[in-house]
Amino acid sequence: MSNSLLTPTIIAKEGLMQLRNNLVMGGLVHREYREEFRKVGDTIQIRRPVKFTAQDGATRIHQDVTEGYISMVVNKRKHVSWGFTTQDLTLTVEQYSERYITPAAIELANVVDTDLLGLYDDVANSVGTPGSTPNTFMALGDIGIKMDDNAVPDDGRRYVVLNPKSKWYMADALKGSFDKDLAKNTVRRGMLGRIANLMTYGDQNVARHTTGSRVADSITLTGNIDDSYSTSLNYSVIGMENFDSATGTIKAGDVFTIADVYAINPRNRNTLGELQQFVVLEDGAVSGSAVSNLKVFPRIIDSGAYQTVSASAVAGAAITFLGSASTAYPQNIGFHRNAFGCVFMPLELPRSATFKARSTHEGTSIRIIEDFDIDNDEEIIRMDILYAVKTLYGELGVRLWG
């Protein structure tokens, strides 16, 4: 019996299955925005929660509704393309998948995961010791503490993604656990499961952050702090001065604290007793020993419904950065599902192509197109995805420095 040729639908479905199977971070984040993009172009605005403050007494005190938003743009287009000779057309589906579809889907999945893990630099809350690989239960417990203090929903959708070294160090630390199933899985397969109320995963795509060349203990805050609330902006603008060198840098993703500016619980607005951590959102260079107009998250708001800190920063306050200057550190990430978003958009099928297919399932979509190169007697095939990634609520994430 002669073998039947592979149809584009079979290839597309196989590619989609392999893509979904190999997504780690991409399978954990918020994925429900696809419908919002239909017929509105490549950008949507996502509403941020409205906040109010409780008032005393029976007399009504009016509060204006301030509805913030962030924009999400579908701007990532990735593909893998390859060719095979006509002699390969009689391959079985299993052989075809092993030789072509699986490697292509793995590459696409890794690109998506890398993009999502690269969003660490929108997250300010941090635990762990830079330069020290986490290897105790409390390394994950500290993530849980940060989440609880910041009122992150405890609904079973808290996750942590570790780089390979952190994953295996953690497995070694937990191999003697009193939980027999946990100990068995960590020894036999390196599976960590749910620890400290976090579903734990490993991913080789965890980012490394290289800090700026600033000298941490020589920086003070200048007076140009813009902490007025804006519905479309989610950052404050500050300045820094007194660098040791006029050629230093502040890098997006750097984390720092400001003297006497303490973190608060966002629900009851009580001080947590530890300094609020801020993350730099854009690179800044030193000019005349100062950096001005530096965008940082969260906003520095010391009162009202949107309060983020116990007190506003004052000029001359000491700024201390996390980690040593010009050093690369792994950025393991703990997060609630709603901290980050990922949306796949189904690509249109070109009318002129005859061998084409698209497969979409539960928010993930892939397109397959094939054409023939008559000069080289070769079938050319490409596998495409169109997607977006975005930090939705950076306050729902916690970086675990390694």
DOTIMAR-554272 format. One line per 2 residues: number of its first residue (from 1); for each residue x, y, z of C-alpha. Coordinates in steps of 0.25 Angstrom, whole numbers, plus 2048, in hexadecimal, padded with zeros to 3 digits. Layout:
N
NUM = X,Y,Z ~ ...
//
This chain:
402
1 = 800,800,800 ~ 806,80E,7FC
3 = 807,818,807 ~ 7FD,824,806
5 = 803,832,806 ~ 802,83B,812
7 = 7F7,845,812 ~ 7FA,854,817
9 = 7EF,852,821 ~ 7F6,846,828
11 = 803,84E,828 ~ 7FD,85A,82E
13 = 7F6,852,839 ~ 803,84B,83C
15 = 80A,858,83C ~ 800,85E,846
17 = 801,852,84F ~ 810,853,84F
19 = 810,862,852 ~ 806,860,85D
21 = 80E,855,863 ~ 81B,85D,863
23 = 816,86A,869 ~ 819,86C,878
25 = 817,87A,87B ~ 80E,87C,870
27 = 804,872,876 ~ 804,878,884
29 = 800,887,880 ~ 7F3,88E,87D
31 = 7EE,88A,86F ~ 7E0,88F,86E
33 = 7E2,89C,866 ~ 7E1,897,857
35 = 7D3,89A,855 ~ 7D5,8A9,859
37 = 7DF,8AB,84D ~ 7D5,8A7,842
39 = 7D1,8B2,839 ~ 7D9,8BD,841
41 = 7E7,8BC,83C ~ 7F3,8B7,843
43 = 7F1,8BF,850 ~ 7E7,8BE,85B
45 = 7E6,8C5,869 ~ 7E5,8BD,875
47 = 7DE,8C3,881 ~ 7E5,8C3,88E
49 = 7DD,8C1,89B ~ 7D6,8CD,8A1
51 = 7D9,8D0,8AF ~ 7D2,8D8,8BA
53 = 7D4,8DB,8C9 ~ 7CA,8D8,8D4
55 = 7C5,8E5,8DB ~ 7C0,8E8,8E9
57 = 7B2,8EB,8EE ~ 7A4,8EC,8E8
59 = 7A7,8F8,8DF ~ 7AA,8F4,8D0
61 = 7B7,8F8,8CB ~ 7B8,8F7,8BC
63 = 7C4,8F1,8B5 ~ 7C7,8F3,8A6
65 = 7C9,8E6,89E ~ 7D7,8E5,898
67 = 7D8,8DA,88F ~ 7E6,8D7,88A
69 = 7EA,8CF,87E ~ 7F6,8C8,878
71 = 7F8,8C6,869 ~ 7FB,8B8,863
73 = 801,8B7,855 ~ 801,8AB,84C
75 = 80F,8AD,846 ~ 817,8A0,846
77 = 817,898,83A ~ 820,88B,83A
79 = 822,880,830 ~ 82A,874,82D
81 = 82C,86F,81E ~ 833,863,818
83 = 833,85B,80C ~ 833,84C,809
85 = 834,844,7FC ~ 829,83D,7F5
87 = 82F,830,7FA ~ 82B,833,808
89 = 81C,835,804 ~ 81A,826,807
91 = 81E,828,816 ~ 814,824,821
93 = 80E,82E,82A ~ 816,82A,835
95 = 823,82B,82E ~ 81F,838,828
97 = 81C,83E,836 ~ 829,839,83C
99 = 832,83E,830 ~ 82B,84B,82D
101 = 81E,850,835 ~ 823,84D,843
103 = 831,855,842 ~ 829,860,83B
105 = 81F,861,846 ~ 829,860,851
107 = 830,86C,84B ~ 823,874,84A
109 = 81F,870,858 ~ 82D,875,85E
111 = 82C,882,857 ~ 81E,885,85D
113 = 823,880,86B ~ 830,889,86A
115 = 827,895,866 ~ 81E,893,872
117 = 82A,890,87C ~ 830,89D,877
119 = 825,8A5,87D ~ 82C,8A3,88B
121 = 831,8B1,889 ~ 823,8B7,88C
123 = 823,8B0,89A ~ 828,8B8,8A6
125 = 825,8AE,8B1 ~ 832,8A5,8B3
127 = 837,89B,8BD ~ 843,892,8BE
129 = 852,896,8BE ~ 858,89B,8B1
131 = 864,891,8AE ~ 85E,886,8B6
133 = 856,87A,8B0 ~ 849,878,8B8
135 = 84A,86B,8BF ~ 840,86B,8CB
137 = 832,86A,8CD ~ 831,878,8D2
139 = 837,87D,8C5 ~ 829,87A,8BF
141 = 822,87D,8CD ~ 828,88B,8CB
143 = 820,88C,8BE ~ 814,888,8C5
145 = 816,893,8D0 ~ 818,89E,8C6
147 = 80B,899,8BE ~ 803,899,8CB
149 = 808,8A6,8D0 ~ 804,8AC,8C2
151 = 7F6,8A6,8C2 ~ 7F9,89D,8B6
153 = 7ED,893,8B4 ~ 7EE,886,8BB
155 = 7E6,87E,8B1 ~ 7EF,873,8AD
157 = 7F5,87A,8A1 ~ 802,87E,8A8
159 = 80E,879,8A0 ~ 81D,87A,8A1
161 = 827,877,895 ~ 835,874,898
163 = 842,873,890 ~ 848,865,88F
165 = 853,868,89A ~ 848,86D,8A3
167 = 83F,862,8A0 ~ 849,857,8A3
169 = 84F,85E,8AF ~ 841,85F,8B5
171 = 83E,850,8B1 ~ 84B,84C,8B9
173 = 846,855,8C5 ~ 838,84E,8C5
175 = 83C,840,8C3 ~ 83C,83C,8D1
177 = 82E,842,8D3 ~ 824,83C,8DC
179 = 81A,83C,8D1 ~ 81E,82E,8CB
181 = 817,831,8BD ~ 81F,83E,8BC
183 = 82C,838,8C0 ~ 82A,82C,8B6
185 = 827,835,8AA ~ 833,83F,8AD
187 = 83D,834,8AE ~ 837,82C,8A2
189 = 833,836,898 ~ 836,844,89E
191 = 828,847,89F ~ 825,851,8AA
193 = 816,853,8A9 ~ 80E,85C,8B2
195 = 818,862,8BD ~ 814,86D,8C6
197 = 807,86F,8BF ~ 80E,871,8B2
199 = 80E,867,8A6 ~ 81D,866,8A2
201 = 822,865,894 ~ 830,865,88E
203 = 833,86C,881 ~ 841,86E,87A
205 = 83C,87C,875 ~ 83C,883,882
207 = 842,890,880 ~ 84F,896,886
209 = 84F,8A4,88A ~ 85C,8AC,888
211 = 85C,8B8,892 ~ 860,8C6,88E
213 = 86E,8CB,891 ~ 86A,8D4,89C
215 = 870,8D4,8AA ~ 864,8D0,8B3
217 = 869,8D7,8C0 ~ 86C,8E5,8BA
219 = 85F,8E9,8B4 ~ 854,8F2,8BA
221 = 847,8F7,8B5 ~ 845,904,8AF
223 = 838,90C,8B1 ~ 831,90B,8A3
225 = 827,900,8A7 ~ 81B,8FF,89F
227 = 811,8F6,8A6 ~ 803,8FC,8A1
229 = 7FA,8F1,89D ~ 7F7,8EF,88E
231 = 7ED,8E5,888 ~ 7F6,8E2,87D
233 = 804,8E2,884 ~ 808,8D8,88F
235 = 815,8DE,893 ~ 81C,8E9,89B
237 = 827,8F2,895 ~ 833,8F4,89F
239 = 841,8F9,89E ~ 84E,8F4,8A4
241 = 85B,8FB,8A7 ~ 869,8FA,8AD
243 = 86F,8EE,8A5 ~ 87D,8EB,8A6
245 = 87F,8EB,897 ~ 879,8F4,88D
247 = 878,8E8,883 ~ 86F,8DF,88C
249 = 862,8D9,887 ~ 855,8D5,88D
251 = 84F,8C9,886 ~ 840,8C5,884
253 = 83D,8BA,88E ~ 846,8C0,899
255 = 840,8BF,8A7 ~ 842,8C9,8B2
257 = 83C,8CE,8BF ~ 83B,8DD,8C4
259 = 83E,8E0,8D2 ~ 831,8E2,8DB
261 = 828,8DE,8D0 ~ 821,8D1,8D5
263 = 818,8C7,8CE ~ 80A,8C6,8D2
265 = 7FF,8BC,8D1 ~ 7F6,8C0,8C5
267 = 7E9,8BC,8CC ~ 7EB,8C2,8DA
269 = 7F6,8CC,8D6 ~ 7FE,8C8,8E3
271 = 80D,8C9,8E2 ~ 814,8BB,8E1
273 = 820,8C0,8E8 ~ 82A,8BE,8DC
275 = 82E,8C8,8D2 ~ 826,8C8,8C5
277 = 82E,8C2,8B9 ~ 82D,8CA,8AC
279 = 831,8C5,89E ~ 837,8CE,893
281 = 82F,8CD,886 ~ 838,8D4,87C
283 = 847,8D5,87B ~ 84D,8E2,881
285 = 85B,8E7,87F ~ 863,8F0,888
287 = 865,8FF,884 ~ 86D,908,88D
289 = 86C,8FD,898 ~ 85D,8FD,897
291 = 852,8F5,891 ~ 844,8FD,88F
293 = 837,8F9,88A ~ 838,8EA,88D
295 = 82C,8E2,88C ~ 829,8D9,898
297 = 81E,8CF,89C ~ 816,8CF,8A5
299 = 812,8DE,8A6 ~ 816,8E5,8B2
301 = 808,8E9,8B8 ~ 807,8EB,8C7
303 = 7F8,8ED,8C9 ~ 7EA,8EA,8C3
305 = 7E4,8DE,8BD ~ 7F0,8DB,8B4
307 = 7FA,8DD,8BF ~ 807,8D4,8BD
309 = 811,8D9,8C8 ~ 811,8DD,8D6
311 = 817,8EB,8D3 ~ 81C,8F3,8C7
313 = 82A,8F3,8C3 ~ 832,900,8C7
315 = 83E,906,8C0 ~ 84B,901,8C6
317 = 846,8F4,8CA ~ 84F,8E8,8C8
319 = 84D,8DE,8BD ~ 852,8D0,8BE
321 = 852,8C6,8B2 ~ 850,8B7,8B3
323 = 85D,8B0,8AF ~ 86B,8B4,8AA
325 = 86D,8BE,89F ~ 86F,8B8,891
327 = 86C,8AA,895 ~ 863,89F,88F
329 = 859,898,898 ~ 84E,88E,894
331 = 840,893,896 ~ 837,887,89A
333 = 829,88C,89B ~ 81D,88A,8A4
335 = 810,88F,89F ~ 801,88E,89F
337 = 7FB,88A,892 ~ 7F5,898,890
339 = 803,89F,891 ~ 806,89C,883
341 = 7FE,89B,876 ~ 801,893,869
343 = 7F7,893,85D ~ 7F8,88B,850
345 = 7F1,890,844 ~ 7ED,887,838
347 = 7F5,88B,82C ~ 7EC,88C,81F
349 = 7EE,881,814 ~ 7F3,887,807
351 = 7E9,885,7FC ~ 7F4,881,7F2
353 = 7FA,876,7FA ~ 7F4,868,7F8
355 = 7FB,860,803 ~ 7F8,868,80F
357 = 7F1,866,81D ~ 7EF,86D,82A
359 = 7ED,866,837 ~ 7E7,86E,844
361 = 7E4,868,851 ~ 7E2,86E,85F
363 = 7E9,87C,85B ~ 7F5,876,853
365 = 7F5,877,844 ~ 7FF,872,83A
367 = 7FF,873,82A ~ 806,86A,820
369 = 808,86D,812 ~ 810,865,807
371 = 815,868,7FA ~ 81D,861,7EF
373 = 82B,865,7EA ~ 82C,860,7DC
375 = 83A,863,7DA ~ 83F,85B,7E6
377 = 834,850,7E6 ~ 831,854,7F4
379 = 825,857,7FD ~ 826,863,805
381 = 81E,864,811 ~ 81C,86F,81C
383 = 816,86F,829 ~ 811,87D,82F
385 = 80C,883,83C ~ 807,891,83F
387 = 806,895,84D ~ 808,8A0,858
389 = 80D,89F,866 ~ 80B,8AA,871
391 = 80D,8AD,880 ~ 7FE,8AF,884
393 = 800,8B1,893 ~ 80F,8B1,897
395 = 80B,8B2,8A6 ~ 806,8A3,8A5
397 = 814,89E,8A2 ~ 821,89C,8AB
399 = 82F,89A,8A5 ~ 838,890,8AC
401 = 846,894,8A9 ~ 850,889,8A8
//
